[in-house]
Amino acid sequence: MIPATSLKKILILAVNPLNTSRLRLDQEVREITTGLQRAKNRDLFSLEQRWAVRSRDVRQSLLEVEPEIVHFCGHGESNGCLYFENEVGQPQLVTPEALAELFGFCPYVKCVILNACYSSVQAEAISKYIDYVIGMNQSIGDKAAIEFTSGFYDALGVGRQIEEAHKIGCNAIALAGISEYLTPVLKIKGAKRSEVLPIHWNNEAYVSLHLVQKVLEKAGLPSRGTCSHWYPQFKIQVSNFDGNVTLKGTSKPVDFLVEDNQRKIKFLVEVKTASNRINEKAQFQLKMYLQHSGIRFGMLIDPFLVEIYEWKGGGLTLLGSHYIQHPEEIQPVSSFIKNFLDSISNANNSNSYV
């Protein structure tokens, strides 16, 4: 008999509040259960489930069960908040900071999986306290979420480590023919991307030439071709800017307008640098550019991060983000952009530009 102290306790938190789209959480949990039951190391795992979870249930479950692995499945918002239920089953948002602080009181937790849309923001916050956290850098479909869960726990059940299990889970999505295999991202406590880059990454022209243009080309968007066209320093007529910048009756050049003729998508690209990174001011400026140009999609990119936004209904929404490990390693960045454009094109399914 295996001592209780040797068991790896897995706590599943499943929540699908009223008035939110229905998720196949039962199938996702079944994949975890059956994957561990057939694993050669099945006797090493103990599974606890909590359904229709309220925020207080999260605290009580973490303190009571003392799990090593926590698996959340449910809904997330583009601002990084996760949905739990309130007392009457309605949605209640929990911020990344609040949930991260709770995990700070749970040193026995070694890994957290947040199988919810846009949960990479939560994952980043929680990774300050927990060794391994997996989140989603954009929205993720039910099928992709289930495939990732299946692959991840199959790997965990045969003794693979978290980092490899994450890769196997992503591969499971790819093997199923789903384009979202780059959506689950792993955050590791104490693992810092190099914040100190050579000084040329502080130069916008250098970032544009050696990162942005290479990434676009690698994503299948050449500067001049039958399938795409770039317009550098594309000028937008701006009536006025609010906030820290005021421009009246003038034109403002945006770094690039990119026309993707194959997918019939146009998007603006604003380039930032290692010393002048993506921030609220950059996001506000992109919002103004999209509003005044009538173009629906926009991208912010610096040597550490790429963010894709949509202007719709008078508001700016973050559709997805990707952390760049090193700006000279462009393949993961270009794959993220290519897959994202594919998902936009598939969702739009229109013959006209968006």
C-alpha positions as CSV (number, residue, x, y, z in Angstrom):
1,M,0.0,0.0,0.0
2,I,1.3,3.4,-1.0
3,P,1.6,5.9,1.9
4,A,-0.9,8.8,1.7
5,T,2.1,11.2,1.8
6,S,3.4,9.7,-1.5
7,L,0.2,10.3,-3.4
8,K,0.1,13.1,-5.9
9,K,-3.3,14.8,-5.2
10,I,-5.0,16.4,-8.2
11,L,-7.8,18.9,-7.5
12,I,-10.2,19.6,-10.3
13,L,-12.2,22.8,-10.2
14,A,-14.9,22.8,-12.8
15,V,-17.3,25.7,-13.3
16,N,-19.7,26.8,-16.0
17,P,-21.9,29.5,-14.6
18,L,-25.4,30.3,-15.7
19,N,-25.7,32.6,-18.8
20,T,-22.3,31.5,-20.1
21,S,-21.7,29.3,-23.1
22,R,-21.9,25.6,-22.3
23,L,-18.6,23.8,-22.1
24,R,-18.0,20.0,-22.2
25,L,-16.5,19.9,-18.8
26,D,-17.7,16.4,-18.1
27,Q,-15.8,15.1,-21.1
28,E,-12.7,17.0,-20.0
29,V,-12.8,15.6,-16.5
30,R,-13.5,12.1,-17.9
31,E,-10.3,12.4,-20.0
32,I,-8.3,13.1,-16.8
33,T,-10.0,10.3,-14.9
34,T,-9.6,7.6,-17.6
35,G,-6.1,8.8,-18.5
36,L,-4.9,8.3,-15.0
37,Q,-6.9,5.0,-14.5
38,R,-5.1,3.4,-17.4
39,A,-1.7,4.8,-16.6
40,K,1.0,2.5,-15.3
41,N,1.5,4.8,-12.3
42,R,-2.2,5.1,-11.6
43,D,-1.7,4.2,-7.9
44,L,0.4,7.3,-7.4
45,F,-2.5,9.7,-8.1
46,S,-5.5,10.7,-6.0
47,L,-8.2,12.7,-7.7
48,E,-10.6,15.2,-6.1
49,Q,-13.4,17.0,-8.0
50,R,-15.3,20.2,-7.2
51,W,-18.1,21.4,-9.4
52,A,-20.1,24.6,-9.7
53,V,-17.2,26.3,-7.9
54,R,-17.6,29.6,-6.0
55,S,-14.6,31.7,-5.0
56,R,-14.9,30.6,-1.4
57,D,-15.0,26.9,-2.6
58,V,-11.6,27.5,-4.2
59,R,-10.1,28.6,-0.9
60,Q,-11.7,25.8,1.1
61,S,-10.7,23.1,-1.4
62,L,-7.1,24.2,-1.6
63,L,-6.8,24.3,2.2
64,E,-8.6,21.0,2.8
65,V,-7.2,18.9,0.0
66,E,-3.7,20.3,-0.1
67,P,-3.3,19.2,-3.7
68,E,0.0,19.1,-5.6
69,I,-1.8,19.7,-9.0
70,V,-4.8,22.0,-9.5
71,H,-6.8,21.8,-12.7
72,F,-9.3,24.6,-13.5
73,C,-11.7,24.2,-16.4
74,G,-14.1,26.9,-17.3
75,H,-14.4,30.4,-18.8
76,G,-11.9,33.3,-18.9
77,E,-12.0,36.9,-19.9
78,S,-9.5,38.8,-22.2
79,N,-8.4,40.8,-19.2
80,G,-7.2,37.7,-17.4
81,C,-10.1,37.2,-15.0
82,L,-11.6,33.8,-14.5
83,Y,-15.3,33.1,-14.0
84,F,-16.5,31.4,-10.9
85,E,-20.1,31.2,-9.6
86,N,-21.8,33.4,-7.0
87,E,-24.3,32.2,-4.5
88,V,-27.1,31.9,-7.1
89,G,-25.0,30.4,-9.9
90,Q,-24.4,33.6,-11.8
91,P,-20.9,34.5,-13.2
92,Q,-18.4,36.1,-10.8
93,L,-15.1,37.3,-12.0
94,V,-11.9,36.7,-10.0
95,T,-8.8,38.8,-10.8
96,P,-5.4,37.4,-11.5
97,E,-4.0,39.2,-8.5
98,A,-6.6,37.8,-6.1
99,L,-6.2,34.2,-7.2
100,A,-2.4,34.5,-7.3
101,E,-2.3,35.7,-3.8
102,L,-4.4,32.8,-2.6
103,F,-1.9,30.3,-4.2
104,G,0.8,32.1,-2.3
105,F,-0.7,30.5,0.9
106,C,-0.5,27.0,-0.7
107,P,3.2,25.9,-0.8
108,Y,2.2,22.3,-1.4
109,V,0.8,23.2,-4.9
110,K,3.5,22.5,-7.6
111,C,1.5,22.9,-10.8
112,V,-1.7,24.7,-11.9
113,I,-3.5,24.2,-15.2
114,L,-5.9,26.9,-16.2
115,N,-7.9,25.4,-19.1
116,A,-9.8,28.6,-19.9
117,C,-9.7,31.3,-22.6
118,Y,-7.1,34.1,-22.1
119,S,-5.8,32.5,-18.9
120,S,-2.1,33.1,-19.6
121,V,-2.5,36.5,-17.7
122,Q,-3.6,34.5,-14.7
123,A,-0.8,32.0,-15.2
124,E,1.8,34.8,-15.3
125,A,0.5,36.1,-12.0
126,I,0.3,32.7,-10.3
127,S,3.8,31.7,-11.5
128,K,5.2,34.2,-8.9
129,Y,4.2,31.6,-6.3
130,I,3.8,28.2,-8.0
131,D,6.6,26.3,-9.9
132,Y,4.6,25.4,-13.0
133,V,1.5,27.2,-14.4
134,I,-0.2,26.5,-17.7
135,G,-2.6,29.0,-19.2
136,M,-4.1,29.8,-22.6
137,N,-2.7,32.8,-24.6
138,Q,-6.0,33.3,-26.5
139,S,-9.5,31.8,-26.7
140,I,-9.5,28.0,-27.0
141,G,-12.1,25.7,-28.3
142,D,-13.7,22.8,-26.4
143,K,-12.1,20.2,-28.6
144,A,-8.6,21.7,-28.3
145,A,-9.0,22.0,-24.5
146,I,-10.0,18.4,-24.2
147,E,-7.2,17.1,-26.5
148,F,-4.6,19.0,-24.4
149,T,-6.0,17.6,-21.2
150,S,-5.9,14.1,-22.6
151,G,-2.3,14.4,-23.8
152,F,-1.1,16.1,-20.7
153,Y,-2.4,13.6,-18.2
154,D,-1.4,10.6,-20.4
155,A,2.1,11.9,-20.1
156,L,1.8,12.6,-16.4
157,G,0.4,9.2,-15.7
158,V,3.5,7.4,-17.1
159,G,5.9,9.6,-15.1
160,R,6.8,12.4,-17.5
161,Q,7.7,15.7,-16.0
162,I,5.5,18.8,-16.2
163,E,7.5,20.5,-19.0
164,E,7.4,17.4,-21.2
165,A,3.7,16.7,-20.4
166,H,2.9,20.3,-21.5
167,K,4.6,19.7,-24.9
168,I,2.8,16.3,-25.3
169,G,-0.5,18.0,-24.6
170,C,0.2,20.6,-27.2
171,N,1.2,17.9,-29.7
172,A,-2.1,16.1,-28.9
173,I,-3.9,19.2,-30.2
174,A,-1.7,19.2,-33.4
175,L,-2.3,15.5,-34.0
176,A,-6.0,16.1,-33.9
177,G,-5.6,18.5,-36.8
178,I,-6.5,21.6,-34.7
179,S,-4.6,24.8,-35.2
180,E,-4.6,25.8,-31.5
181,Y,-1.5,23.8,-30.5
182,L,0.4,27.0,-29.6
183,T,-2.4,28.3,-27.3
184,P,-1.4,26.5,-24.1
185,V,1.7,28.2,-22.6
186,L,3.8,27.1,-19.7
187,K,5.0,29.7,-17.1
188,I,7.8,28.6,-14.8
189,K,8.5,30.2,-11.5
190,G,11.8,32.1,-11.5
191,A,12.3,31.6,-15.2
192,K,12.9,35.0,-16.6
193,R,13.2,35.9,-20.2
194,S,16.3,37.9,-20.9
195,E,15.4,41.5,-20.1
196,V,18.8,42.7,-21.1
197,L,19.2,42.6,-24.8
198,P,21.9,44.2,-27.0
199,I,21.4,47.9,-27.4
200,H,20.3,47.6,-31.0
201,W,17.0,46.2,-29.8
202,N,16.2,49.7,-28.5
203,N,16.1,51.0,-32.0
204,E,12.7,50.8,-33.7
205,A,14.1,50.4,-37.2
206,Y,16.2,47.5,-36.1
207,V,13.2,45.8,-34.4
208,S,11.1,46.4,-37.5
209,L,13.8,44.9,-39.8
210,H,15.1,42.0,-37.7
211,L,11.9,40.9,-35.9
212,V,8.7,42.2,-37.4
213,Q,9.4,41.9,-41.1
214,K,11.1,38.5,-40.6
215,V,8.1,37.3,-38.6
216,L,5.6,38.4,-41.2
217,E,7.5,36.8,-44.0
218,K,7.9,33.5,-42.0
219,A,4.1,33.6,-41.4
220,G,3.5,33.6,-45.1
221,L,3.0,37.3,-45.5
222,P,5.7,38.7,-47.9
223,S,5.9,42.5,-48.4
224,R,4.9,42.4,-52.0
225,G,3.3,39.3,-53.4
226,T,0.0,37.9,-54.7
227,C,-1.1,36.8,-51.2
228,S,-0.1,39.8,-49.2
229,H,1.2,43.4,-49.3
230,W,2.7,45.7,-46.7
231,Y,2.3,49.5,-46.6
232,P,5.0,51.0,-44.3
233,Q,4.3,54.2,-42.6
234,F,0.7,54.1,-43.5
235,K,-0.9,57.4,-42.7
236,I,-4.2,57.7,-40.9
237,Q,-6.3,60.9,-40.7
238,V,-6.8,61.6,-37.0
239,S,-9.3,64.1,-35.8
240,N,-8.1,64.1,-32.2
241,F,-6.3,62.1,-29.6
242,D,-7.3,62.1,-26.0
243,G,-5.0,61.4,-23.0
244,N,-1.4,62.5,-23.1
245,V,-1.4,63.2,-26.9
246,T,-3.4,65.8,-28.7
247,L,-3.4,65.9,-32.5
248,K,-6.1,67.7,-34.3
249,G,-6.8,67.6,-38.0
250,T,-3.6,65.8,-38.8
251,S,-2.3,62.4,-40.2
252,K,-0.4,59.9,-38.1
253,P,1.8,57.3,-39.6
254,V,1.3,53.7,-38.4
255,D,4.4,51.5,-38.8
256,F,2.6,49.0,-41.1
257,L,-0.7,48.3,-42.8
258,V,-0.7,44.6,-43.8
259,E,-3.2,43.2,-46.3
260,D,-3.6,39.5,-46.2
261,N,-5.2,38.8,-49.6
262,Q,-5.5,35.1,-49.0
263,R,-7.5,35.4,-45.8
264,K,-9.0,38.8,-46.8
265,I,-7.8,40.4,-43.6
266,K,-6.3,43.8,-43.0
267,F,-4.4,44.7,-39.8
268,L,-2.3,47.5,-38.5
269,V,1.1,46.8,-36.9
270,E,2.8,49.1,-34.3
271,V,6.4,48.4,-33.5
272,K,7.9,49.0,-30.0
273,T,11.4,48.5,-28.7
274,A,13.1,46.9,-25.7
275,S,13.4,50.2,-24.0
276,N,9.9,51.5,-25.1
277,R,7.8,48.4,-24.7
278,I,4.1,47.7,-25.1
279,N,2.2,49.7,-22.4
280,E,-1.2,51.4,-21.9
281,K,-0.2,54.4,-24.0
282,A,0.7,52.1,-26.9
283,Q,-2.6,50.3,-26.5
284,F,-4.5,53.6,-26.4
285,Q,-2.8,54.8,-29.6
286,L,-3.6,51.5,-31.4
287,K,-7.2,52.0,-30.3
288,M,-7.3,55.5,-31.9
289,Y,-5.6,54.2,-35.1
290,L,-8.2,51.4,-35.5
291,Q,-11.1,53.7,-34.7
292,H,-10.1,56.4,-37.2
293,S,-8.9,54.0,-40.0
294,G,-12.0,51.8,-39.9
295,I,-9.6,48.7,-39.8
296,R,-10.8,46.0,-37.5
297,F,-7.6,44.3,-36.3
298,G,-4.3,45.6,-34.9
299,M,-1.0,44.2,-33.6
300,L,1.5,45.5,-31.1
301,I,4.9,43.9,-31.0
302,D,8.1,44.5,-29.1
303,P,11.2,42.2,-28.6
304,F,9.4,40.5,-25.7
305,L,5.7,40.4,-26.5
306,V,3.1,40.4,-29.4
307,E,-0.5,41.3,-28.8
308,I,-3.4,41.1,-31.3
309,Y,-6.5,43.3,-30.8
310,E,-9.9,43.8,-32.4
311,W,-11.8,47.1,-32.6
312,K,-15.5,46.3,-32.5
313,G,-18.6,47.9,-31.1
314,G,-16.7,50.9,-30.0
315,G,-14.2,49.0,-27.9
316,L,-10.8,47.5,-28.1
317,T,-10.5,43.8,-27.2
318,L,-7.3,41.8,-26.7
319,L,-7.8,38.6,-28.7
320,G,-4.4,36.9,-27.9
321,S,-0.9,37.4,-26.8
322,H,2.4,35.6,-27.2
323,Y,5.5,36.0,-25.0
324,I,8.7,36.0,-27.1
325,Q,11.5,34.0,-25.5
326,H,14.1,35.7,-27.6
327,P,13.6,38.1,-30.6
328,E,16.0,36.2,-32.8
329,E,13.9,33.0,-32.4
330,I,11.1,33.9,-34.8
331,Q,9.5,30.6,-35.6
332,P,7.2,30.4,-32.5
333,V,6.2,34.0,-33.1
334,S,5.4,33.6,-36.8
335,S,3.5,30.3,-36.0
336,F,1.4,32.1,-33.4
337,I,0.5,34.9,-35.9
338,K,-0.2,32.5,-38.7
339,N,-2.5,30.4,-36.6
340,F,-4.2,33.4,-35.2
341,L,-4.9,34.8,-38.6
342,D,-6.3,31.4,-39.6
343,S,-8.6,31.4,-36.7
344,I,-9.9,34.9,-37.5
345,S,-10.4,33.9,-41.1
346,N,-12.3,30.7,-40.2
347,A,-14.5,32.6,-37.7
348,N,-15.2,35.4,-40.3
349,N,-15.8,33.0,-43.2
350,S,-16.5,35.9,-45.5
351,N,-15.5,37.0,-49.0
352,S,-15.0,40.6,-48.0
353,Y,-12.1,42.2,-46.1
354,V,-12.3,42.6,-42.3
